[in-house]
């Protein structure tokens, strides 16, 4: 199925204090269902507005300057929610909808289990004393997960949302993000190709690009990677062209840098 393309529309809504967003809802290889709904949620279950979907295009009013999730729904279909940090700077708003009965359910469960192991290894830090043993267990887990994901990629290709669902596809991204520098670099072209088909969240691709650049001691593009300085405080790796940083972040669906940075400053 050829890739659908359109310009993302962003304009003032007739409703005061709201913007109208529009974009494409697409599927990769399967005709879209006849009935699709799209809603803007301020929190799970708290609907701000209900939009319109016609011929694979949606239009919806969203509040200005408010964090929300854009959710497309159809019976027996799924889509990863689009997080909107500010409608005035929102980007990457096309939505991938895929059948909930994914073709690789066993692989999906395996990837989710691998992510669970990944996270368990990172929460097993001792409250006091040396963390050498915890670091060793984490590295062993990462190496094992990387080896398995390498085999999956060689036999089935990059695990996409259409193949395993968005949660398991996110697990594959996380495993690559925590793998060796060489594995992340080799995975990036696959992630970029997936992102071109809406098969990976742009924000996840941005984090992978930044980590790869930081690994190579090059300035990052999106300001997502931090390190612990000599004073024990979190400090960002060098960032290219800081003047246009928030513009690049918005294009990938990321929150403003000042807001993101606060997450690290809380630990300082």
C-alpha positions as a Markdown table, in Angstrom:
| # | Residue | x | y | z |
|---|---|---|---|---|
| 1 | Unk | 0.0 | 0.0 | 0.0 |
| 2 | Unk | 1.5 | 3.4 | -1.0 |
| 3 | Unk | 2.3 | 5.8 | 1.8 |
| 4 | Unk | -0.3 | 8.4 | 2.3 |
| 5 | Unk | 1.0 | 12.0 | 2.6 |
| 6 | Unk | -0.5 | 15.3 | 3.5 |
| 7 | Unk | 0.4 | 18.5 | 5.2 |
| 8 | Unk | -0.5 | 18.8 | 8.8 |
| 9 | Unk | -2.9 | 21.6 | 9.4 |
| 10 | Unk | -2.7 | 23.8 | 12.4 |
| 11 | Unk | -5.0 | 26.8 | 12.7 |
| 12 | Unk | -7.2 | 28.7 | 15.1 |
| 13 | Unk | -10.4 | 26.9 | 16.0 |
| 14 | Unk | -13.7 | 28.7 | 16.2 |
| 15 | Unk | -13.8 | 27.7 | 19.9 |
| 16 | Unk | -12.1 | 30.3 | 22.1 |
| 17 | Unk | -8.8 | 29.1 | 23.5 |
| 18 | Unk | -8.6 | 26.1 | 21.3 |
| 19 | Unk | -6.7 | 25.0 | 18.2 |
| 20 | Unk | -7.9 | 22.8 | 15.4 |
| 21 | Unk | -5.5 | 20.0 | 14.5 |
| 22 | Unk | -5.8 | 17.7 | 11.5 |
| 23 | Unk | -3.8 | 14.9 | 10.0 |
| 24 | Unk | -4.0 | 11.4 | 8.5 |
| 25 | Unk | -5.0 | 8.2 | 10.1 |
| 26 | Unk | -3.4 | 5.3 | 8.2 |
| 27 | Unk | -2.7 | 1.6 | 8.3 |
| 28 | Unk | 0.2 | -0.2 | 6.7 |
| 29 | Unk | -1.2 | -2.8 | 4.3 |
| 30 | Unk | -4.7 | -3.3 | 5.7 |
| 31 | Unk | -7.7 | -1.1 | 4.6 |
| 32 | Unk | -8.9 | 1.1 | 7.4 |
| 33 | Unk | -12.1 | 0.2 | 9.3 |
| 34 | Unk | -15.3 | 2.0 | 8.2 |
| 35 | Unk | -15.9 | 3.7 | 11.5 |
| 36 | Unk | -13.0 | 5.5 | 13.4 |
| 37 | Unk | -13.4 | 7.9 | 16.3 |
| 38 | Unk | -10.8 | 10.4 | 17.6 |
| 39 | Unk | -10.8 | 12.0 | 21.0 |
| 40 | Unk | -8.6 | 14.4 | 22.9 |
| 41 | Unk | -8.1 | 13.3 | 26.5 |
| 42 | Unk | -6.8 | 15.5 | 29.3 |
| 43 | Unk | -6.3 | 12.3 | 31.4 |
| 44 | Unk | -7.3 | 8.6 | 30.8 |
| 45 | Unk | -11.1 | 8.7 | 30.5 |
| 46 | Unk | -11.4 | 12.5 | 30.8 |
| 47 | Unk | -12.4 | 13.6 | 27.3 |
| 48 | Unk | -11.9 | 17.2 | 26.3 |
| 49 | Unk | -13.3 | 17.0 | 22.7 |
| 50 | Unk | -14.4 | 14.5 | 20.1 |
| 51 | Unk | -13.2 | 15.1 | 16.5 |
| 52 | Unk | -14.3 | 14.0 | 13.1 |
| 53 | Unk | -12.8 | 11.4 | 10.8 |
| 54 | Unk | -13.6 | 11.1 | 7.1 |
| 55 | Unk | -11.7 | 9.2 | 4.4 |
| 56 | Unk | -8.7 | 8.6 | 6.7 |
| 57 | Unk | -8.3 | 12.3 | 7.8 |
| 58 | Unk | -9.2 | 13.7 | 11.2 |
| 59 | Unk | -10.0 | 17.1 | 12.5 |
| 60 | Unk | -10.3 | 17.9 | 16.2 |
| 61 | Unk | -10.3 | 20.9 | 18.6 |
| 62 | Unk | -7.7 | 20.8 | 21.3 |
| 63 | Unk | -6.9 | 23.3 | 24.1 |
| 64 | Unk | -4.0 | 25.6 | 23.8 |
| 65 | Unk | -1.0 | 25.1 | 26.1 |
| 66 | Unk | -2.4 | 21.9 | 27.7 |
| 67 | Unk | -0.9 | 18.4 | 28.0 |
| 68 | Unk | -3.3 | 15.9 | 26.4 |
| 69 | Unk | -3.4 | 12.6 | 24.5 |
| 70 | Unk | -4.9 | 12.3 | 21.0 |
| 71 | Unk | -6.5 | 8.8 | 20.7 |
| 72 | Unk | -7.9 | 7.1 | 17.6 |
| 73 | Unk | -10.2 | 4.2 | 18.2 |
| 74 | Unk | -12.0 | 1.6 | 16.2 |
| 75 | Unk | -13.5 | -1.8 | 17.2 |
| 76 | Unk | -10.8 | -4.5 | 17.2 |
| 77 | Unk | -8.1 | -2.0 | 16.1 |
| 78 | Unk | -5.5 | -0.2 | 18.2 |
| 79 | Unk | -3.4 | 3.0 | 18.0 |
| 80 | Unk | -0.7 | 4.4 | 20.2 |
| 81 | Unk | -1.9 | 7.7 | 21.7 |
| 82 | Unk | -0.2 | 10.9 | 20.4 |
| 83 | Unk | 0.9 | 13.0 | 23.3 |
| 84 | Unk | 0.4 | 16.7 | 22.7 |
| 85 | Unk | 2.4 | 19.1 | 24.9 |
| 86 | Unk | 1.2 | 22.3 | 23.3 |
| 87 | Unk | -1.1 | 22.4 | 20.3 |
| 88 | Unk | 0.6 | 25.6 | 19.0 |
| 89 | Unk | 3.9 | 23.7 | 18.5 |
| 90 | Unk | 2.6 | 20.2 | 18.0 |
| 91 | Unk | 4.2 | 18.1 | 15.3 |
| 92 | Unk | 4.3 | 14.5 | 13.9 |
| 93 | Unk | 0.5 | 14.2 | 14.2 |
| 94 | Unk | -0.3 | 11.4 | 11.7 |
| 95 | Unk | -1.6 | 8.3 | 13.4 |
| 96 | Unk | -1.1 | 4.7 | 12.7 |
| 97 | Unk | -4.1 | 2.4 | 13.3 |
| 98 | Unk | -3.5 | -1.4 | 13.2 |
| 99 | Unk | -5.6 | -4.5 | 13.8 |
| 100 | Unk | -5.5 | -5.5 | 17.5 |
| 101 | Unk | -5.0 | -9.1 | 16.5 |
| 102 | Unk | -1.3 | -8.6 | 15.5 |
| 103 | Unk | 0.4 | -11.3 | 13.4 |
| 104 | Unk | 3.1 | -12.0 | 15.9 |
| 105 | Unk | 1.4 | -12.4 | 19.3 |
| 106 | Unk | 4.0 | -14.7 | 20.8 |
| 107 | Unk | 6.8 | -12.4 | 19.8 |
| 108 | Unk | 4.9 | -9.5 | 21.4 |
| 109 | Unk | 4.6 | -11.3 | 24.7 |
| 110 | Unk | 8.3 | -12.2 | 24.6 |
| 111 | Unk | 9.3 | -8.6 | 23.9 |
| 112 | Unk | 7.1 | -7.4 | 26.8 |
| 113 | Unk | 8.7 | -10.0 | 29.1 |
| 114 | Unk | 12.2 | -8.8 | 28.0 |
| 115 | Unk | 11.3 | -5.2 | 28.9 |
| 116 | Unk | 10.1 | -6.4 | 32.3 |
| 117 | Unk | 13.5 | -8.0 | 32.9 |
| 118 | Unk | 15.2 | -4.8 | 31.7 |
| 119 | Unk | 13.3 | -2.6 | 34.1 |
| 120 | Unk | 13.7 | -5.1 | 37.0 |
| 121 | Unk | 17.4 | -5.0 | 36.6 |
| 122 | Unk | 17.3 | -1.2 | 36.8 |
| 123 | Unk | 15.2 | -1.1 | 40.0 |
| 124 | Unk | 17.4 | -3.6 | 41.9 |
| 125 | Unk | 19.9 | -1.0 | 43.2 |
| 126 | Unk | 20.9 | -1.3 | 46.8 |
| 127 | Unk | 19.9 | 1.5 | 49.2 |
| 128 | Unk | 23.4 | 1.5 | 50.7 |
| 129 | Unk | 26.7 | 0.0 | 49.9 |
| 130 | Unk | 28.4 | -0.9 | 46.6 |
| 131 | Unk | 26.3 | -1.2 | 43.5 |
| 132 | Unk | 28.8 | -3.3 | 41.6 |
| 133 | Unk | 26.7 | -6.4 | 41.7 |
| 134 | Unk | 23.6 | -4.6 | 40.6 |
| 135 | Unk | 25.5 | -3.1 | 37.7 |
| 136 | Unk | 26.8 | -6.5 | 36.7 |
| 137 | Unk | 23.3 | -8.0 | 36.7 |
| 138 | Unk | 22.0 | -5.1 | 34.6 |
| 139 | Unk | 24.8 | -5.5 | 32.1 |
| 140 | Unk | 24.1 | -9.3 | 31.9 |
| 141 | Unk | 20.4 | -8.6 | 31.3 |
| 142 | Unk | 21.2 | -6.0 | 28.6 |
| 143 | Unk | 23.6 | -8.4 | 26.8 |
| 144 | Unk | 21.1 | -11.2 | 26.9 |
| 145 | Unk | 18.2 | -9.0 | 25.6 |
| 146 | Unk | 20.4 | -7.6 | 22.9 |
| 147 | Unk | 21.5 | -11.0 | 21.7 |
| 148 | Unk | 17.8 | -12.1 | 21.5 |
| 149 | Unk | 16.7 | -8.9 | 19.7 |
| 150 | Unk | 19.6 | -9.3 | 17.2 |
| 151 | Unk | 18.2 | -12.8 | 16.4 |
| 152 | Unk | 14.6 | -11.5 | 16.1 |
| 153 | Unk | 15.7 | -8.7 | 13.7 |
| 154 | Unk | 17.7 | -11.1 | 11.6 |
| 155 | Unk | 14.8 | -13.5 | 11.2 |
| 156 | Unk | 11.7 | -11.2 | 11.2 |
| 157 | Unk | 13.0 | -7.6 | 10.8 |
| 158 | Unk | 12.5 | -4.7 | 13.2 |
| 159 | Unk | 9.5 | -5.4 | 15.5 |
| 160 | Unk | 6.9 | -2.8 | 14.3 |
| 161 | Unk | 3.6 | -1.7 | 15.8 |
| 162 | Unk | 1.7 | -3.5 | 13.0 |
| 163 | Unk | 3.7 | -6.7 | 13.7 |
| 164 | Unk | 3.6 | -6.8 | 17.6 |
| 165 | Unk | 1.5 | -3.8 | 18.8 |
| 166 | Unk | 2.8 | -0.5 | 20.0 |
| 167 | Unk | 3.6 | -1.7 | 23.5 |
| 168 | Unk | 5.9 | -4.5 | 22.4 |
| 169 | Unk | 7.3 | -2.3 | 19.6 |
| 170 | Unk | 8.3 | 0.1 | 22.4 |
| 171 | Unk | 9.9 | -2.8 | 24.2 |
| 172 | Unk | 12.1 | -3.5 | 21.2 |
| 173 | Unk | 13.2 | 0.2 | 21.1 |
| 174 | Unk | 14.0 | 0.2 | 24.9 |
| 175 | Unk | 16.2 | -2.9 | 24.5 |
| 176 | Unk | 18.1 | -1.3 | 21.7 |
| 177 | Unk | 18.4 | 1.9 | 23.7 |
| 178 | Unk | 20.0 | 0.0 | 26.6 |
| 179 | Unk | 22.1 | -2.3 | 24.4 |
| 180 | Unk | 25.7 | -1.8 | 23.3 |
| 181 | Unk | 26.7 | 1.3 | 21.4 |
| 182 | Unk | 27.3 | -0.7 | 18.2 |
| 183 | Unk | 23.9 | -2.4 | 18.4 |
| 184 | Unk | 22.1 | 1.0 | 18.9 |
| 185 | Unk | 23.9 | 2.4 | 15.9 |
| 186 | Unk | 23.0 | -0.6 | 13.7 |
| 187 | Unk | 19.4 | -0.4 | 14.8 |
| 188 | Unk | 19.0 | 3.3 | 14.0 |
| 189 | Unk | 18.5 | 2.9 | 10.2 |
| 190 | Unk | 15.7 | 0.3 | 11.0 |
| 191 | Unk | 14.1 | 2.8 | 13.5 |
| 192 | Unk | 14.3 | 5.6 | 10.9 |
| 193 | Unk | 12.6 | 3.4 | 8.3 |
| 194 | Unk | 9.9 | 2.4 | 10.8 |
| 195 | Unk | 9.3 | 6.0 | 11.8 |
| 196 | Unk | 8.8 | 7.0 | 8.2 |
| 197 | Unk | 5.8 | 4.6 | 8.2 |
| 198 | Unk | 4.5 | 5.8 | 11.7 |
| 199 | Unk | 5.7 | 2.4 | 13.1 |
| 200 | Unk | 7.7 | 4.0 | 15.9 |
| 201 | Unk | 6.9 | 7.0 | 18.0 |
| 202 | Unk | 9.0 | 10.0 | 16.8 |
| 203 | Unk | 9.9 | 10.9 | 20.4 |
| 204 | Unk | 11.5 | 7.4 | 20.8 |
| 205 | Unk | 13.5 | 7.9 | 17.6 |
| 206 | Unk | 14.7 | 11.3 | 18.9 |
| 207 | Unk | 16.0 | 9.7 | 22.1 |
| 208 | Unk | 17.8 | 7.0 | 20.1 |
| 209 | Unk | 19.4 | 9.5 | 17.8 |
| 210 | Unk | 20.6 | 11.6 | 20.8 |
| 211 | Unk | 22.1 | 8.6 | 22.6 |
| 212 | Unk | 23.9 | 7.5 | 19.5 |
| 213 | Unk | 25.4 | 11.0 | 19.0 |
| 214 | Unk | 26.3 | 11.2 | 22.6 |
| 215 | Unk | 28.0 | 7.8 | 22.4 |
| 216 | Unk | 30.1 | 9.2 | 19.6 |
| 217 | Unk | 30.9 | 12.3 | 21.6 |
| 218 | Unk | 29.0 | 14.5 | 19.2 |
| 219 | Unk | 26.4 | 17.2 | 20.1 |
| 220 | Unk | 22.9 | 15.8 | 20.5 |
| 221 | Unk | 20.0 | 17.2 | 18.5 |
| 222 | Unk | 17.1 | 17.0 | 21.0 |
| 223 | Unk | 18.7 | 17.5 | 24.4 |
| 224 | Unk | 17.4 | 14.2 | 25.8 |
| 225 | Unk | 20.7 | 12.7 | 27.2 |
| 226 | Unk | 22.1 | 13.7 | 30.6 |
| 227 | Unk | 25.1 | 12.6 | 32.6 |
| 228 | Unk | 26.2 | 12.9 | 36.2 |
| 229 | Unk | 28.8 | 15.7 | 36.6 |
| 230 | Unk | 31.7 | 15.7 | 39.0 |
| 231 | Unk | 29.5 | 17.5 | 41.6 |
| 232 | Unk | 27.0 | 14.7 | 41.5 |
| 233 | Unk | 24.4 | 16.8 | 39.6 |
| 234 | Unk | 22.8 | 15.9 | 36.3 |
| 235 | Unk | 24.0 | 17.9 | 33.3 |
| 236 | Unk | 23.1 | 17.6 | 29.7 |
| 237 | Unk | 25.5 | 16.3 | 27.1 |
| 238 | Unk | 26.4 | 19.0 | 24.6 |
| 239 | Unk | 23.5 | 20.2 | 22.4 |
| 240 | Unk | 23.8 | 21.3 | 18.8 |
| 241 | Unk | 22.2 | 24.7 | 17.8 |
| 242 | Unk | 20.5 | 25.4 | 21.2 |
| 243 | Unk | 18.6 | 28.3 | 19.7 |
| 244 | Unk | 16.4 | 26.0 | 17.7 |
| 245 | Unk | 16.3 | 23.1 | 20.2 |
| 246 | Unk | 12.6 | 23.5 | 21.2 |
| 247 | Unk | 11.6 | 23.7 | 17.5 |
| 248 | Unk | 13.4 | 20.4 | 16.8 |
| 249 | Unk | 11.9 | 18.8 | 20.0 |
| 250 | Unk | 8.3 | 19.9 | 19.0 |
| 251 | Unk | 8.8 | 18.3 | 15.6 |
| 252 | Unk | 9.4 | 15.0 | 17.3 |
| 253 | Unk | 6.5 | 15.3 | 19.8 |
| 254 | Unk | 8.7 | 16.2 | 22.7 |
| 255 | Unk | 7.9 | 18.6 | 25.5 |
| 256 | Unk | 9.8 | 22.0 | 25.7 |
| 257 | Unk | 13.4 | 21.5 | 26.9 |
| 258 | Unk | 13.0 | 23.5 | 30.1 |
| 259 | Unk | 10.1 | 21.3 | 31.2 |
| 260 | Unk | 12.1 | 18.1 | 30.3 |
| 261 | Unk | 15.2 | 19.3 | 32.1 |
| 262 | Unk | 13.2 | 19.7 | 35.4 |
| 263 | Unk | 12.9 | 15.9 | 35.5 |
| 264 | Unk | 16.7 | 15.7 | 36.0 |
| 265 | Unk | 17.0 | 18.7 | 38.2 |
| 266 | Unk | 14.6 | 17.2 | 40.7 |
| 267 | Unk | 17.3 | 14.6 | 41.5 |
| 268 | Unk | 20.1 | 17.1 | 42.0 |
